[in-house]
Amino acid sequence: MPEEFLLPAIVAIIGGLGASAVRLPPLVGFLGAGFVLSAMGFEHIPGVGELGEVGVAILLFTIGLHLDISTLTKVRIVGTAVGHAALNIVVYAVILAGLSFLPFALFAGTGIAAFLLIGLASSFSSTVFVMALLEDSGRIRSRVGQIAVGVLVLQDIFAVVFLVLASGKTPQPWAYLLLLLPLIRPVVRQLPDRVYRMELLVLAGVTIAIGAYALFELAGLSGTFGALVMGLVLAGHPIAGRLFKGLTSVRELLLVGFFIEIGLGGVPDLGGFIAAGILLALLPLKALMFVGVLYKVGMSRRTSVLTAGALANYSEFGLIVATLAASRGMLDSSWVQVMALAVAGSFVLSAIASLKMDLFFERLVEMLPARDPSRLAAGERPLEIGGVDAIILGMGRVGAGAYKQLTEKYGLTVAGIEHDEDRVRDMRARGYIVFQGDATDPELWARMRASQHEPRLLVLAMPDHDANLGALNILRAQGSTMVTAAIAKYNFKTQQLSDFGVDASVNLYSGAGTELADVAFRAMVECESCHFNSEDD
């Protein structure tokens, strides 16, 4: 390894280990490593900035791989992103303008246009940090995760629009042809899936992300936005899921360079620290604005608070906006260091808050006034499961077979949970009791209510083994006492389910839904019999 990389790598490792030791995300340690290296005299590390850019490009590419374009057009996401951005810009500008009357040298001579720019830069939330936070908390597939990711993508689009307008660069005439890229999605989704080797998948994914980045840069547009668009084009193809998994470790490694690069910007003077402290003190207000906007679009108290908590930080895009504004003379250059410190500080504060996230945010939820269920969005209203004997997670072929067997042969009242909205509508039309939702979403289970007896049996029939384990983890954490039965494709996974505490498990090829239902019912009867006998003793 070249000498100029060795010391930064060692400092980054120490920073990451130190952050992990105090239960903070390693990225906080990488930021700290950047500040330490800056204090040691490092102003630039060759190649680190470029590696960081590639990491951000791959991050947005992987976001696109898992993103449904239709979600970006939903009122709750568009309304939240646009409403919060407008509110944040105005509120921050007014507060900072008011502070300009105090004897702060940094605020002196700063006009309202500059304060509006700071409000814009402060309105963005960190895509990198929020994605890591959602993945660590297991909420990436939840409604909270869907809204947060949708808002982040729209914020990235807002930033790209500003960068294009403020940079003074005119997109190339042929750049408008890039608008046709989403139109090739149906063709891409029909292409054969012939790549199975992981090293080829990783190489192909990195090449596609960098190629899209370069293409959009040549067109005079944002390269990172191009990587996101290309991810959206590939979304839905069978290879997308494997690409996402294969690129995860590569993405995390390259993003180390991104965080170190932020820290290398150094720290401001005392006045800059005061200004950064003011921005950090405004973070609760930023979160409160998110809560208000989410309330307005029909989200529940819990979803509003958890989503606002995830988005209550400052973004690397805000730093980019501030840098460009300073280079164009629209903002004093000292604000760039202030934003860098505020971004880093917001990561630290958010990471500390996330350690007690569930307890802290649950108390905040209780402090908010109760909402009328009729005013909530359809997917936010309480689910009544009282009187249901069994719940089946996943209403595909196996789940539907288990549902039919439990109702017709054993006379149980059964309800299914399915994430596919079209399948839910079809099954409801055929007389099934089915709720739409993601079984791995903690908020789904938090919305369930039982006015009568609670379900006694849980059948895990989702084709994704990890999803079954994830749902089981959530229910175990909530103290569920339901008898559990699950299905798996391979014997070693069946054994893993048993070791995990599942009461009954079946190999997928041993009879599918009907066999699963029979085994589940026998397990429920046996467990209830054991419980009854223990009470007699």
N, C-alpha and C positions, 0 to 999 in steps of 0.2 A: 504493500500500500504506500503511495507517495506520502512523504513526510507531512505535507500540508493538510492531509486528511486524517492522519493518525490521532493527533491531539483532539480535534473537534469530535471524532468518533468516540474517543474515550470519555470526553466531557458529556456527550449526549447519552452514552450508556449510563454513566453515573447519575445524570439528571433523571433519566427514565426510571432507574432502579429506586432512586430517592423518592420520586413521586409515588411509585407503587408501594413503597414501604409505609407511607402515610395514607394509603388508600385513595390516592388521587390518580386520575388517568395519566399514563406515561407522557402524553402529549404536553401536559403542563410542565413536566420535567424537561422536555425538549425545548420548550419556550425559555425556561430558566437557563438551559444550557446556552442558548443563543445570547441571552443577556450577559452571562458569565464570559463567553468568548469575546463579546464586544468590549467588556471591561478589561480583558486581557490584551486588547489591541487589535483583535481581528475585525477588519472592516468588510472583508469579502473573502469567501471561500470558493475557489473556482469550481464551477459545476453544480454547487448546491442549489442555487436559485433555479437552474434549469431542471434539476431533478425534482424540485418542489413543484414546478409548473407541470411536469409530466404526471406527478402524483395527483394534483388537482384535476388534470384532464381525465385520468383514469377513474378518479372518484366520481366525476360527473357522468362519465361513460357508464359506470356500473349503476348509478342512480337511474339513468335512462333505461337500462336493461330490465329493471324491475318496476318501471313506472307505466301506469296506464294513462294514455293521453286524455281519455275521457274524464279522468279525475281532475285535471287542471281546469276544466270548464265548469265544474260544479260551483254553485253559488257560495258554499261554505268556504271554499279555498280561494276563489277569486275575490269574494267579498272581504275575507280576512286579510289577504295580501294587500289589496288596494286600499281598503279602509284603514288598516294600521299604518301603512306607509304615509298616507296623507295626514293622518292624525299625528304621527310621530314627528314629521317634518315641521308642522305648525307649532306643536307644543314645545319641542326642543328649541326652536327658533325664538319663541316668545320668552322662555325661561333664560336662555343665554343672552338675549337682548336685555332683559332685566338686570342680569348680573353685570352687564357692561358698564352700568353706572357705579359699580364698586371699583376700588382702586386695584384692579388686576391688569398688569401690563399686557398680558396676552390678549385681553379683550379690548384693549384700547384701540380705537380706530377701525374695529371690525364692524362692517356694515351688516344690514339685515340679509343681504344676498348671501354673504359668507355664512351667517348663522343658519340660513335655510339649507345650504350645502352640508353643513355639519349635521343638521337634522336628517338629511337624506342619508349621509354616510352612517349615521347611528341607527337608522331604521332597519338595516340589514342584520340578519342573524347568520352565524357561521355554519355553512354547510358541512364543513369538515367536523367541527365539534359536535353539532347536533346529531349527525349521523352516528358518530361514535357513542354518544350518550344514549340514543335510542336503541342501538344494538346491545349495549351493556345492560340496559334495563329490560330488554326483551319486548320493547314496544314498537319495534320497527314495522311490524305487520298490523299493528292495532290502528284504530281510528285516529288516535293521537298521532301515531307515526305517519299515517296517510296525510293528515292535514298539515303536519309540520313539514314533511317532505314536499308536498305540493306548494306550500307557501315559500319554502326555500328556493324551489325551482323558479317560481314567478319573481321572487326577489332577484335571483340571478339574471333573469331576463330584463328586469328594470335596470340593473346595474350595467348590463351590456348596452342597452339603449342609451344610457347616460354617457358611457365611455365612447360610443360611436359619435354621439352628438358633440361632446366636449372635446374630443381629440382633434377635431377639425379635419379628420380624414374622411374622404368620400368613398363609400364602397364602390368597388369595381362594377362596371356596367353588367357584367355577367353574374354578379353576386345574386341577382334576383332569381337565377336558375336554381339556387339552393333551396328556394321555397318549394320546389318540386320534390325534394328528398322524401318527405313523409308519404308522398303518393306511391313510392315504390315499396312501402311496407307489405302490402298483400303479396307482391311478387317474392320478396325476401322470405316471408313466412312459409312459402311453398318450396323453397330450396331444400335439397336433401341434406340430412345431417350426417356427415361422413367423418368428422373430426372427433376422435375419442381420446387420443393421447394428451395427457395434461400439459406436457411441455409445449406441444403444438397449440393447444388452446390458449395458454398464457401468452405465447409469442404472437399469435394471431390477434388476441384482444389488445395487447399493447400497441401493435402495429396499426390496428384500425383506429384506436383512440388518437394516437399521434398523427395518423394520416388525416383524420377529420379535423384535428386541431390546425394542422398546416394548411389544409384546404380553406378553412374559414379565415385564417390569417391572411392568406393570399388574396382573398376576396375583400379584405378591409374590414372584417368582422372579428368578433371575439373567438379565439381558438377554443377556449374552454366551453363556450356555448356550442361550438361545432361538435365537440366530443359528446355533449349531452344529447344533441340531436341524433347523432349516429347511434347512440345507445337506444333511443326511442325507436329508430328504424328497425333495429334488431329485436326489440322487445316482442315477445310472443313466439319467437322461433325456439324450437327445442334446445338449441345450443345456448340460449341466453342464460339459463339457470346455471349451467356448468361453467360458462364464462365468468359469471358473477363469483362463483366459489373459487375458481382458479386465480382470479385477479385480486382477491381480497388481501392476501399476504403481501403481494407485490405493491399494491396500493399503500398499505400501511407503512412499508419500508420507505417508499419514495416520499411520503408525506412528512417523514422526519426532517427531510431537507427543507420542506416548506416552513415548518415551525421554527427551525433554527434560523432560517433567513429572516423571519419576522424579528426574532430576538437580536439579530446582528444590527438592526437599525439603531440600537442603543437606547438610552433613556434620556428624557428631557431634563431641563433645569427645574428649579423649585417651582416656578410659576407653571411649568408644564405638568408637574406632579399634581398641583392644585387643580388644574383644569381637568386632568385625567380622573382625579378623585371626584370631581363634580359629575363627570359623565358616568362613573361607576355608581354614584349615589342616585342617579336617575334610572338605573336598571329596574328597580321595583315599579317605577312609573311606566316604563316600557312594557313590563309584564302586565300591569293593570290595564293598559290600553289594549293589549291582546285579549285579555279576559273580556273587556267590554265589547270589542268587535265580535268575538266568538259568541258571546251572549246574543248579540244582535242577529247573527245568522242561525240561531237555533240550537247551539250546542249546550250540553248539560253543564252543571257546575264542575263536575269532576273532569270532563274532557277539556273544558275551558282552562281550568287551573293547570292541569298537567301539560297541555300544549303550550300555554303561556310560559310555564316554567322551563320547558325545553328550549323555547325561542328567546328567552331573556338573556341574551348575550350580544356582543358586538362581533362583526364579521371581518374576515380578511378582505372581502369585497369593499367594505367600508373604508379600509385602509387604502385599497387601490383607488377608490374614488377620491379620497383626500389627496393622495399623491398626484393624481392627474390634475385635480383642481389647483394644487399648489404650483405645478409646472406650468399651468396656463395663466397664472397670476390671479386666479379667482379666490385664493385662500393663502393665508400666511404659511410659509413652509414649516414653522414650528408646530403647526397643528398636525402634521404628519407623525411626528414623534409622540404627540399627545394621543392620537388615535391608536398608534402601535401599543402604547402602554395600556390604554383603555381596553383594547382587544385582548391583550394578554391577561389583564386583571379580571376581565369578565369571564375568561375561561377558568381561572382559579376559583372565583366566587361560585360559578355554576357547578364546578366539579365538587367543591365542598358541600354545596346545597344538595347535590345528587346523592351524597353518602347517606343522607337522612331523607331522601326524596319522598318515599311513601308516607312516612310518619309526618313530615313537615307539611306536605301538600294535602294530606287527608285533613289536617287541622284547618288549613285554609279553606278547604271545601266546606267544612262544617260552619265556618264563620260567614260564608256567603248566604244570602237569603234563598230560601227554597224556590224552585221554579215550578210553574204550572205545566204538568206533562203535556197538555194540549198545545203548548207553545214551543215545544221542542221539535227538532227535526225527527223524521221517522226513525232513523237508526239510533236515536238518543233516548227514546222513551223506555220506561221500565218494562221488562219482560215478565209476564205472569206465568210461572211454571207450577203453581199450586195444583195439586191433583194429578200431576204427571208421575208415573211410576218409573219410567226409564228415559234417559236422554242418549241419543245417538249422535256422535260427532262425525260428520261426513256422510252425506246422503247420495253417494255414488252407487254403483252396482252392489257393493257389499253392504253399505249402510241401508239401502232400500230393502235388500233381502232380509237383513236382521230386523228392520222395522216391521215388515210384513209377518215374519215368523213370530215375533213377540206379541203382536196384536191379535193375529188370527189363531195361533196355536195356544198361547198362554194367557190371552185376554188382558194384557197390560195396556195401560194408557201410555203412549210413547210420543215423544217430541224429538225432532231432528234439528241439528244445527248445520247449516251449509253456507259457505261463503259465496257461491256462484248465484247471483241474483236471478239469472234466467232459469236455472234449475229450481230455485225456490218457488218462483211463480208457477212453473210447470207442475211441481209436486203439490202445491197448494190447490191448484185447479183439479187435481186428481184425488183430493180429499186428505192428503197427508197434513199433519201438524208440523210445520217446519219454520224455524226462525232463521233469518239471514244474519250471518255474522262470522267472524273469524274466531275459532275456538281457542287460538293461542293469544287472543287479545284479553288482557286482564280486565279491561273496562266492560267487556261483554258480560263476564260473570258478576261484576259489581252491579250491573243493571238488573239482575234477576231478582224477582220477588216471589214468595210462595205464601199465599193467603191460606192455603190448605196444607196437606202433608207434602213434604219435600220428596224429590225423586230418590229412589233407593238404589238404582242401577245406572252405571255409566258405561256406555259401549263406545270404544275408541275404534272407529272404522275409517279413519282418514288414510289415504294411500301413502302419505309422507310419514315415515317412522318418527322423525325428529319432531314433527308437529304433534303427534300423539303424546310423545314424552313431554313436550312443552306444555300442552294443555293439562297433563297430569300433574306436572310441577306446580302450576298455578293453583289447581284445586287442592293439592296437598298443603300449599302455603296458606290457603284460606281455611284449612281445617275440615275439609270435606270428609264425610264418613261413608260415601256411596261405595257400593260394591263395584269393582271395575273389571271389565273384560276388554281385550284388545286383539287386533289382528296384525300379523307381520308376514313379510314375504319369505323370510329365511329362518331356519331353526335357531341360529345364534341370536337373531333379533327377538325371537319368541322367548328365548332364555333370558335375554336382557330385560324384557318386560317383566318376567317373573321375578328377577332379582330386584327390579325397581319397585316391587310391591303390588303388581297387578294380580288380582285374584284368579283370573283365568285368561289364557291366551291361546290363539289358534293360528296355525300356518295358513296363509292365504290359499294354498292349493289343496286344503283338506275339506273343502265344502263351502268356502266363502261365507256369505251372509247367513244362511240358514244354520250352518254348523256353529258360527259365532253366536247366534241367538240362543241355541240350545245350551252351549257351554256357559254363556252369560247367565241364563236363567237358573241353571243348576248351581252355579256359584252363589247367586243371590239367595237361593233357598238354603243352601248349606251355611252360609254366613249368618243368615237370620236365625237358623236353628241353633247354631253355636251361641249366638248372642242370647237367645231365649233360655238355653240351658244354663248359661253362666249366671243369668239373673235369678234362676231358680236356686242355684247353689248359694 
